Amino acid sequence: MAPLLAIGALLAVVVAVGLVALTGGAGAVVAGLTDPGVVTRYGITVVRVGADAAAAVCIGSLLLAAFLVPPQKSGTLAADGYAAVRTAGIAAWVWFVFALASVLFSAADGAGRPFTEVLRPQVLLNFVDAIEQPKAWLWTSLIALLLALGCRLVLSWGWTTALFFLSVGGLIPVAVTGHSASGGSHDLATNSLLYHLVGAALWVGGLIALLAHARRRGAHLPLAASRFSKIALVSWVVMAASGVINALVRVSPGQLLTTDYGLLVLGKIVALLVLGVFGHQQRQRSVRDLTDGAGGGQLVRLAGVEVLVMAATIGLATALSRTPPPQEILAQPSTVELLLGYVLNGEPTAWRLLTDWRFDLIYGTAAIVLAVLYLAGVRRLRKRGDAWPVGRTVAWVAACVVLLIATSSGVGRYAPAMFSVHMVNHMLLSMVVPVLLVLGGPVTLALRALPTAGRDAPPGPREWLLAFVHSPVSRVLTHPIVALLLFVGSFYGLYYSGLFDAALNYHWAHLAMNGHFLLAGYVFYWPVIGVDPAPRRLPPLGRLGMVFASMPFHAFFGVTLMNMQTVIGEEFYRSLNLPWVGNLLTDQRLGGGIAWASGELPVLLVMVALLIQWARADEREARRRDRREAATGEQDLAAYNAMLKQLAEQGEPRK
């Protein structure tokens, strides 16, 4: 396996360096900067290939250990999972080394200085503080270091799963910087690149891990191949769609054949199609042969060739990242477009907030996918004759619609530009969407719709979901104090600590804020009114107490915003210079009024939901008593009456 990886890495480097040299990407110098030298120009390409390859191997190995092969019944990793985690640990160390090298090379490239100059600590620190790309690589190196240390310590399936998600998160810092994070339409470019990188890492890394598993003749190979085949298909679709979107942001169709950047895009499209053919052959031949009991020789041969094609594709993608897009050279975006990624078409009237849409690739896609998956689960239940309450379906679909509106309509479009609209977005994501989501009962639906693995069969999605619901993470997040602090404390911690001011300049920070609003709201309302059984079951008075405990903090937050004399995020909002925002303080006070007034509707929804749930609980308890009395011939009632009679006789005065 090691020789194949070495050949693949060498092939990726040769392709990347060769294409960068042919297209002149290494010689492109940003205006105002000096030439950093040949070592920097080509070295940054080599270390980027090394980091990407190591990241893919690390992520794929953890994917295999967490989801493709089963652990022991005790939850401890089996031999195959343990071997994959050790491979991931080695890859994480390589990732860490190349990420650190990328800090040096990207600092030298971004500053237009020779590589040897940034080796001085003080110079390097200054460049890392001033330039986003080396700062992103520094974060990536820290994540890789945590992964390397974690892979030496973990033995359980739960911690292996946590390391897998951490490894995927290691792709984010670099993805949200660079070409895609600057210029016009950087919101679409960054979101599509996130999809693209995650899909590529899962596909490339997963295939390498599966090939290593087959070569060491690991157990459960048919199961691992079948599961990876589904992941590979989804990854290919995601890569194809996100790649097209990302390319169209940076190059017009007419420039595909007339620019170096366009030719590289076409080359990547061809490589993706070739990989799609390989993936189809794997599903049609290798997986079928393994399912029928044949050996893994066909899988190893096809996967080996596919890995080499993937290596060449990694090199091509690296060369593409080093080639300046033509639109980035020619276009001169306005200040608003440069900061937001798009233009605003005028004052945010009620009609414009409803109709001026810009689809959010992250949360808009999530809203659609969640609605489709939920409806598919309901359809599966009804096909086998099981009922599912219509009210839960209505609540879930309504939550998805509100999520789509909050992030992709005019509300989502104007939220980064105006504090008042941002507060509308915040209230929808933290107080309306979570209430509707928990009323939909998604965990209960999934547990009923997903098939059980069986007594001796390897665990599947249903068992993974159960493990998460009962995990220590879920228990901690749904603790009343923790949930209350996350839900209420985020209002004060975000806006009054300076975090919001710093986050306004970055698209990734807006994505993180929206995710936090949704998560904090969900973990708060889940134990309060959630249909699904929570890790911590609260009594009715405890649920009511959580709701009333949050109300004064929320109201006080809105009132303080309305009375503040300083503008939160003033520097960013003034740089936009929107003509319809005459007074930033007035707009902020409007946002405070929205925060104060909007807290009433969710509380009303929660109170109605609690009353309905309590009434239904009383009805169920009454029916249980009736059934028990019918089954025992009303013996409990007779015993109760006899007890009362005895007490009455004891209380009569003696004659």
C-alpha positions in Angstrom: 0.0 0.0 0.0 2.8 2.4 0.9 4.4 2.2 -2.7 1.0 3.0 -4.3 0.6 6.0 -2.0 4.2 7.2 -2.7 3.6 6.9 -6.5 0.3 8.7 -6.2 1.9 11.5 -4.2 4.7 11.9 -6.7 2.2 11.9 -9.6 0.1 14.6 -7.9 3.2 16.8 -7.3 4.4 16.3 -10.9 1.0 17.2 -12.3 0.6 20.2 -10.0 4.0 21.7 -10.6 3.9 21.0 -14.3 0.5 22.6 -14.8 1.5 25.6 -12.7 4.6 26.1 -14.8 2.7 25.7 -18.1 -0.1 28.1 -17.2 2.2 30.7 -15.6 0.5 30.5 -12.3 3.8 30.4 -10.5 4.8 33.7 -12.1 1.6 35.5 -11.3 2.5 38.3 -8.9 -0.1 40.4 -7.1 0.1 44.1 -7.8 2.3 45.9 -5.3 4.2 42.8 -4.3 7.7 41.6 -5.3 8.5 38.2 -6.8 8.9 35.8 -3.8 11.4 33.6 -5.7 11.3 30.2 -7.4 11.5 28.3 -4.2 8.4 29.9 -2.8 6.5 29.8 -6.1 6.9 26.1 -6.6 7.3 25.1 -2.9 3.9 26.3 -2.0 2.4 24.0 -4.6 4.4 20.9 -3.4 3.4 21.4 0.3 -0.2 22.0 -0.6 -0.3 18.7 -2.5 1.3 16.9 0.5 -1.2 18.5 3.0 -4.2 17.6 0.8 -3.1 14.0 0.3 -2.3 13.5 4.0 -5.7 15.0 5.0 -7.5 12.7 2.7 -5.8 9.6 4.1 -6.5 10.7 7.7 -10.1 11.5 7.0 -10.7 8.3 5.0 -9.0 6.1 7.6 -11.2 7.6 10.4 -14.2 7.1 8.2 -13.4 3.4 7.8 -12.9 3.0 11.6 -16.0 4.9 12.6 -18.7 3.9 10.0 -17.5 1.3 7.5 -16.3 -1.5 9.9 -18.1 -2.4 13.1 -16.5 -2.2 16.6 -16.7 -4.9 19.2 -19.9 -5.3 21.2 -18.3 -3.5 24.1 -17.8 -0.4 22.0 -14.1 -0.9 21.8 -12.6 -0.8 18.3 -12.0 -4.1 16.6 -8.7 -5.0 15.0 -9.6 -3.4 11.7 -10.8 -0.2 13.2 -7.7 0.0 15.4 -5.4 -0.5 12.4 -7.3 2.3 10.5 -7.0 4.7 13.4 -3.2 4.0 13.6 -3.0 4.8 9.9 -5.0 8.0 10.5 -2.5 8.9 13.2 0.5 8.6 10.9 -1.4 10.6 8.2 -2.2 13.3 10.8 1.5 13.7 11.6 2.3 14.1 7.9 -0.7 16.5 7.6 0.7 18.5 10.6 4.2 18.8 9.0 2.9 19.9 5.6 0.4 22.3 7.2 3.3 24.0 9.2 5.3 24.2 6.0 2.3 25.8 4.3 2.3 28.4 7.0 5.8 29.4 6.0 5.3 29.2 2.2 1.9 31.0 2.2 3.3 33.8 4.4 6.2 34.2 2.0 4.0 34.1 -1.0 1.4 36.5 0.5 4.0 39.0 1.4 6.1 38.7 -1.8 9.2 37.7 0.2 11.8 34.9 -0.3 11.1 31.8 1.7 14.3 32.2 3.7 13.2 35.6 5.0 10.1 34.2 6.8 12.2 31.7 8.7 13.0 34.5 11.2 10.3 34.2 14.0 9.5 37.8 14.3 9.0 38.3 10.6 6.9 35.1 10.4 4.7 36.2 13.3 4.1 39.6 11.6 3.1 38.0 8.3 0.8 35.4 10.0 -1.0 38.2 11.9 -1.5 40.3 8.8 -2.3 37.6 6.1 -5.3 35.3 6.3 -3.9 32.3 4.4 -1.0 31.4 6.7 -3.3 32.0 9.7 -5.7 29.4 8.2 -2.8 26.9 7.7 -1.8 27.5 11.4 -5.3 26.5 12.5 -5.2 23.5 10.3 -1.8 22.4 11.7 -3.2 22.7 15.3 -6.2 20.5 14.3 -3.9 18.0 12.6 -1.7 17.9 15.8 -4.8 17.2 17.9 -5.8 14.4 15.5 -2.3 12.9 15.7 -2.3 12.9 19.5 -5.9 11.6 19.6 -5.3 8.7 17.4 -2.6 7.5 19.8 -5.1 7.6 22.7 -8.5 6.5 21.5 -9.7 2.9 21.6 -13.5 3.4 21.7 -15.9 3.8 18.8 -17.4 7.0 20.3 -14.1 8.9 20.4 -13.1 7.6 17.0 -16.3 9.2 15.6 -15.5 12.5 17.3 -12.0 12.4 15.7 -13.6 11.8 12.3 -15.7 14.9 12.6 -12.7 16.9 13.9 -10.7 15.8 10.8 -13.4 17.0 8.5 -13.4 20.3 10.4 -9.7 20.5 9.6 -10.5 21.3 6.0 -12.5 24.4 6.8 -9.8 27.0 7.7 -8.1 26.8 4.3 -11.4 26.5 2.4 -12.7 29.8 3.7 -9.6 31.7 2.6 -7.9 32.2 -0.8 -9.5 32.8 -4.2 -13.0 31.7 -3.1 -13.1 33.9 0.0 -12.4 37.2 -1.9 -13.9 39.2 -4.6 -17.5 39.1 -5.8 -19.8 36.2 -5.1 -17.4 34.9 -2.5 -20.3 33.6 -0.5 -21.2 31.1 -3.3 -17.6 30.3 -4.0 -16.8 29.6 -0.4 -19.9 27.5 0.3 -19.4 25.5 -2.9 -15.7 24.9 -2.1 -16.6 23.6 1.4 -18.9 21.0 -0.2 -16.2 20.2 -2.8 -13.4 19.7 -0.4 -15.4 17.5 2.0 -16.7 15.4 -0.9 -13.3 14.9 -2.3 -11.7 14.0 1.0 -14.4 11.5 1.8 -14.1 9.9 -1.7 -10.4 9.9 -2.1 -9.6 9.1 1.5 -12.3 6.5 1.9 -11.2 4.7 -1.2 -7.6 4.6 0.0 -8.7 3.3 3.4 -10.9 0.6 1.8 -8.1 -0.5 -0.4 -5.8 -0.8 2.6 -8.5 -2.8 4.4 -8.8 -5.1 1.4 -5.0 -5.6 1.2 -4.7 -6.6 4.8 -7.6 -9.0 4.3 -9.7 -7.3 7.0 -13.1 -8.6 8.2 -16.4 -7.3 6.9 -15.0 -6.3 3.6 -18.3 -6.7 1.7 -20.0 -4.5 4.3 -17.3 -1.8 4.1 -17.3 -1.8 0.3 -21.1 -1.6 0.2 -21.3 1.3 2.6 -18.4 3.2 0.9 -20.1 2.7 -2.5 -23.1 4.8 -1.2 -20.8 7.4 0.3 -18.8 7.6 -3.0 -21.9 8.1 -5.1 -23.1 11.0 -2.9 -19.6 12.5 -2.8 -19.4 12.4 -6.6 -22.7 14.1 -7.0 -21.7 16.8 -4.4 -18.3 17.3 -6.1 -19.9 17.6 -9.5 -22.5 20.1 -8.5 -20.3 22.2 -6.2 -17.5 22.2 -8.8 -19.8 23.5 -11.5 -21.0 26.3 -9.2 -17.5 27.2 -8.0 -16.2 27.3 -11.6 -19.1 29.5 -12.9 -18.4 32.0 -10.1 -14.8 32.5 -11.3 -15.0 31.9 -15.1 -17.7 32.5 -17.7 -18.6 29.7 -20.2 -16.9 31.7 -22.9 -13.6 31.7 -21.0 -13.4 27.9 -20.7 -11.4 27.5 -23.9 -9.7 30.9 -24.0 -8.0 31.1 -20.6 -5.6 28.9 -18.7 -8.0 28.8 -15.7 -10.8 27.7 -18.0 -8.7 24.9 -19.5 -7.8 23.7 -16.0 -11.5 23.7 -15.1 -12.3 21.6 -18.2 -9.4 19.2 -17.3 -10.9 18.8 -13.8 -14.3 18.1 -15.3 -12.9 15.4 -17.5 -11.0 13.8 -14.5 -14.2 13.9 -12.5 -16.1 12.1 -15.3 -13.4 9.5 -15.5 -13.6 8.9 -11.8 -17.3 8.6 -12.1 -16.9 5.8 -14.5 -14.5 4.1 -12.2 -17.0 4.5 -9.3 -19.7 3.0 -11.5 -17.5 0.0 -12.3 -16.7 -0.5 -8.6 -20.4 -0.7 -7.8 -21.3 -2.9 -10.7 -18.4 -5.4 -10.4 -16.4 -5.2 -7.3 -19.1 -4.7 -4.7 -21.4 -7.2 -6.4 -18.6 -9.8 -6.5 -17.9 -9.2 -2.8 -21.6 -9.6 -2.0 -21.7 -12.8 -3.9 -18.8 -14.2 -1.9 -16.0 -13.7 -4.4 -12.6 -12.4 -3.4 -11.5 -8.7 -3.3 -9.0 -9.0 -6.2 -11.3 -7.0 -8.6 -11.7 -4.3 -5.9 -8.0 -4.0 -5.4 -7.2 -3.7 -9.1 -9.8 -1.1 -9.9 -9.2 0.8 -6.7 -5.5 1.0 -7.3 -5.9 2.6 -10.7 -8.6 4.9 -9.4 -6.3 6.1 -6.6 -3.7 7.1 -9.2 -6.3 9.0 -11.2 -7.4 10.7 -8.0 -3.8 11.6 -7.3 -3.6 13.3 -10.7 -6.8 15.1 -10.0 -5.5 16.4 -6.7 -2.5 17.8 -8.6 -4.8 19.4 -11.1 -6.9 20.9 -8.3 -3.8 22.3 -6.6 -2.7 23.9 -9.9 -6.2 25.4 -10.3 -5.9 27.0 -6.8 -2.6 28.6 -7.8 -3.9 30.0 -11.1 -5.6 33.4 -10.9 -9.2 33.3 -12.2 -9.8 35.6 -15.1 -12.8 37.3 -13.6 -10.8 38.1 -10.5 -8.3 40.0 -12.7 -10.9 41.9 -14.8 -13.8 42.5 -12.5 -13.8 45.5 -10.1 -16.5 44.8 -7.5 -18.0 47.6 -5.5 -17.4 47.9 -1.8 -20.7 46.3 -0.9 -20.0 43.4 -3.3 -16.5 43.0 -2.0 -17.6 42.8 1.6 -20.8 40.8 1.2 -20.1 38.9 -2.0 -23.1 40.4 -3.8 -24.9 43.7 -4.5 -28.0 44.9 -2.7 -30.9 46.1 -4.9 -32.2 48.9 -2.8 -34.0 49.6 0.5 -35.2 46.4 2.2 -39.0 46.9 1.9 -41.3 44.1 3.1 -41.8 43.0 -0.5 -38.1 42.9 -1.2 -37.3 40.9 2.0 -39.8 38.3 0.7 -38.9 38.2 -3.0 -35.2 39.2 -3.3 -33.7 35.7 -3.0 -30.1 34.5 -3.0 -29.9 30.8 -2.3 -27.7 29.8 0.6 -25.8 26.7 -0.5 -25.2 25.6 3.1 -28.4 26.3 5.0 -30.8 26.5 2.0 -29.6 23.0 0.9 -29.8 21.7 4.4 -33.5 22.9 4.6 -34.4 21.1 1.4 -32.5 17.9 2.3 -34.0 17.7 5.8 -37.5 18.2 4.4 -37.0 15.5 1.8 -35.5 13.0 4.3 -38.3 13.5 6.8 -41.0 13.0 4.2 -39.2 9.9 2.9 -39.3 8.5 6.4 -43.0 9.3 6.8 -43.6 7.6 3.4 -41.7 4.5 4.5 -43.8 4.3 7.7 -47.1 4.6 5.8 -46.1 2.1 3.2 -45.8 -0.6 5.9 -49.1 0.6 7.5 -47.8 2.6 10.4 -49.3 5.9 11.3 -47.4 9.1 11.9 -49.1 12.3 13.3 -49.8 14.9 10.6 -49.0 17.7 13.1 -45.4 16.6 13.5 -45.0 16.5 9.7 -46.5 20.0 9.4 -44.2 21.3 12.2 -41.0 19.8 10.6 -41.8 21.1 7.1 -42.7 24.5 8.5 -39.3 24.6 10.2 -37.5 23.8 7.0 -39.5 26.5 5.2 -38.7 29.1 7.9 -35.0 28.0 7.7 -35.0 28.5 3.9 -36.6 31.9 4.2 -34.3 33.1 7.0 -31.2 32.2 5.1 -32.1 32.5 1.4 -34.8 35.1 1.0 -34.3 38.8 1.3 -33.9 38.3 5.0 -30.8 36.3 4.5 -29.6 38.6 1.8 -29.8 41.8 3.9 -28.9 40.2 7.3 -25.1 40.7 6.9 -25.6 44.4 5.9 -28.1 45.7 8.5 -28.3 45.0 12.2 -32.1 45.2 12.3 -32.5 42.5 9.5 -29.7 40.5 11.2 -31.8 40.4 14.4 -34.8 39.1 12.4 -32.6 36.4 11.1 -31.3 35.6 14.6 -34.7 35.4 16.1 -36.0 33.1 13.3 -33.0 30.7 13.6 -32.8 30.6 17.4 -36.4 30.8 18.5 -38.8 29.7 15.7 -37.0 27.1 13.7 -35.8 25.0 16.7 -39.3 25.1 18.3 -40.8 23.6 15.1 -37.9 21.2 14.6 -38.3 19.6 18.1 -42.0 19.3 17.6 -41.4 17.3 14.5 -39.9 14.4 16.5 -37.1 13.6 14.0 -35.3 11.1 16.2 -38.5 9.1 16.9 -39.2 9.1 13.2 -35.7 7.9 12.3 -35.7 5.2 14.9 -39.0 3.9 13.5 -38.1 4.2 9.8 -34.6 2.9 9.9 -34.1 -0.9 9.9 -32.5 -2.5 13.0 -29.2 -4.2 12.6 -30.2 -7.4 14.4 -28.7 -9.1 17.4 -25.4 -10.3 15.8 -25.2 -8.0 12.8 -22.9 -5.0 12.6 -24.5 -1.7 13.9 -26.0 0.6 11.3 -27.5 4.1 11.1 -30.2 3.4 13.6 -27.7 2.2 16.2 -25.4 5.1 15.5 -28.3 7.5 16.2 -29.2 5.8 19.4 -25.6 6.0 20.5 -25.5 9.7 19.9 -28.8 10.4 21.7 -27.4 8.5 24.8 -23.9 9.9 24.5 -22.2 12.0 27.1 -22.2 14.9 24.6 -26.0 14.9 24.4 -26.4 14.6 28.1 -24.1 17.6 28.7 -25.7 19.8 26.1 -29.3 19.1 27.3 -28.5 19.7 30.9 -30.8 22.5 32.0 -28.0 24.8 33.1 -25.9 24.2 30.0 -28.8 24.5 27.6 -29.9 27.8 29.3 -26.4 29.2 29.2 -26.0 28.4 25.5 -29.4 29.8 24.6 -29.4 33.0 26.7 -25.7 33.5 27.2 -25.0 33.6 23.5 -27.1 36.8 23.2 -24.8 38.6 25.6 -21.5 36.8 24.8 -21.8 37.5 21.0 -23.0 41.1 20.9 -21.4 42.6 24.0 -17.9 41.0 23.9 -16.7 42.3 20.5 -17.1 38.9 18.8 -19.9 40.2 16.6 -17.8 43.1 15.4 -14.9 40.8 14.5 -17.2 38.3 12.8 -18.9 40.8 10.5 -15.9 40.8 8.1 -15.9 37.0 7.4 -18.4 34.9 5.5 -17.4 31.8 7.5 -18.2 33.6 10.7 -21.8 34.2 9.5 -22.1 30.5 8.7 -20.8 29.7 12.2 -23.2 32.2 13.9 -26.2 30.7 12.1 -25.2 27.2 13.1 -24.8 28.3 16.7 -28.2 29.9 16.7 -29.8 26.7 15.5 -27.9 24.4 17.8 -28.4 26.5 20.9 -32.1 26.8 20.2 -32.5 23.1 19.5 -30.7 21.9 22.7 -32.8 24.3 24.7 -36.2 23.4 23.4 -35.5 19.6 23.0 -35.9 18.8 26.7 -38.6 21.4 27.2 -41.2 20.5 24.5 -39.4 18.0 22.3 -41.4 15.0 21.1 -38.2 12.9 21.1 -37.1 11.4 24.4 -34.3 13.6 25.7 -31.2 12.3 27.4 -32.4 14.1 30.5 -36.1 13.8 31.2 -37.4 16.9 33.0 -40.6 17.0 35.1 -43.4 19.3 33.9 -42.5 22.0 36.4 -38.9 21.8 35.4 -39.8 22.4 31.8 -41.9 25.3 32.7 -39.2 26.7 34.9 -36.6 26.6 32.0 -39.0 28.6 29.8 -39.7 31.3 32.5 -36.0 31.4 33.5 -35.1 32.5 30.0 -37.7 35.1 29.5 -36.3 38.0 31.7 -32.8 37.5 30.2 -34.2 37.7 26.7 -36.3 40.8 27.5 -33.4 42.5 29.2 -31.2 41.9 26.2 -33.7 43.6 23.9 -34.2 46.5 26.2 -30.4 47.1 26.6 -30.0 47.1 22.8 -32.7 49.7 22.5 -31.0 52.0 25.1 -27.3 51.6 24.0 -25.5 54.8 22.9 -22.7 52.9 20.9 -23.1 51.1 17.6 -22.2 47.4 17.6 -20.2 46.7 14.4 -20.0 50.3 13.6 -16.8 50.1 11.5 -18.2 47.4 9.2 -21.6 49.0 8.7 -20.1 52.4 8.0 -17.8 50.9 5.4 -20.9 49.6 3.5 -22.3 53.2 3.5 -25.8 52.1 2.6 -27.8 55.1 1.5 -31.1 53.9 3.1 -29.5 53.5 6.6 -29.2 57.1 7.7 -28.5 56.4 11.4 -26.8 53.2 12.5 -27.9 53.7 16.1 -31.5 54.0 15.0 -31.2 50.8 13.0 -29.6 49.1 16.0 -32.4 50.2 18.3 -34.9 48.8 15.8 -33.1 45.5 16.1 -33.3 45.6 19.8 -37.1 46.2 19.6 -37.3 43.2 17.2 -35.4 41.1 19.7 -37.6 42.2 22.6 -40.9 41.8 20.8 -40.2 38.6 19.0 -39.6 36.7 22.2 -43.3 36.6 22.8 -44.3 34.4 19.9 -41.9 31.4 20.7 -43.0 31.5 24.3 -46.6 31.3 23.2 -45.8 28.4 21.0 -44.0 26.7 23.8 -46.8 27.2 26.3 -49.4 25.8 23.9 -47.2 22.9 23.1 -46.6 22.2 26.8 -50.4 22.4 27.6 -51.2 20.0 24.8 -48.5 17.5 25.8 -49.6 17.6 29.4 -53.2 17.0 28.4 -52.3 14.1 26.2 -50.1 12.7 29.0 -53.0 12.8 31.4 -55.2 11.1 28.8 -52.6 8.3 28.3 -52.3 7.8 32.1 -56.1 7.6 32.4 -56.3 5.0 29.7 -53.5 3.0 31.4 -55.5 3.1 34.7 -58.7 2.0 32.9 -56.9 -0.9 31.2 -55.3 -2.0 34.5 -58.6 -1.9 36.3 -60.3 -3.8 33.5 -57.6 -6.5 33.6 -57.6 -6.9 37.4 -61.4 -6.8 37.8 -61.3 -3.4 39.6 -59.3 -5.0 42.5 -57.4 -1.8 43.0 -60.6 0.2 43.5 -62.0 -2.4 45.9 -58.8 -2.4 47.9 -58.9 1.4 48.0 -62.5 1.5 49.2 -61.7 -1.2 51.9 -58.8 0.9 53.1 -61.1 4.0 53.5 -63.7 1.9 55.3 -61.1 0.6 57.7 -59.8 4.1 58.4 -63.4 5.3 59.1 -64.0 2.5 61.5 -60.8 3.2 63.4 -61.8 6.8 63.7 -65.3 6.1 65.2 -65.6 6.8 69.0 -66.1 3.7 71.2 -69.4 3.3 73.0 
